[in-house]
Amino acid sequence: MKKLLLVSKEASFIVDTQQKQFSCQYGVLDLTKARAGKMLKSSTGHAFMVVEPTIIDLLRKCRRMPQVVTPKDAAQIAAVTGLRSGWKCLDAGGGSGFLALFIASLVKPGTVTTYEKNKQFAENIVRNVRFCGLDNVVVRNKDARRFTEKNLDLITLDMIGAEKLVKKCHKALEPGGWLCVYSPHIEQQVSVRQAMANTFVQQRTIECTVRDWKIDDHGYTRPAYGKLAHTGFLSFGRKA
């Protein structure tokens, strides 16, 4: 089911193209004429621009259960590895599915298989996959330690004990393939780097920090308060 994004100064909403009307606090909108690039006015006079949603727009509306890998960290995975269309990827543990969905949107028609052993979380990933309209994500409600996929271009691990999977990941990767481990704790990254020491090249561990700035009506600027700085560390290694 195709989705469109309604954008205004006050808010944004994701709507299905099969809907005839959409009601919100800004009034009722007639969706029968909704087309990307068109302006719609609600019953109360609020104007909304209709646009095609990006994966980031869709992820903002997805249901979160466990903590997610944020877009700033997911983007670093793409930047370091050179993630591209056609790649075969594995993601574990899936959590809310945000990283798997982000990667899937970039590698399509390539695939992402995501492992999540918690049944509730896995079911939520399936819902989020459907919401985003992606057909190249496979969700497995299994322990990631038992994955069987081979000839992979990228493996991402966001799980306790990731360092114990490094050897298995090396075997499952294509030559030149990447392993990326996400963790909020540097101690786990030290263990991962030790496990990768003799088998992976181009190793690095990074932290991505983004700071928003506030520009007020009087022209004064300052860092915005209350923003989350640290989310996690990322360790990378490439199979030579």
Disulfide bonds with the S-S distance in Angstrom:
none
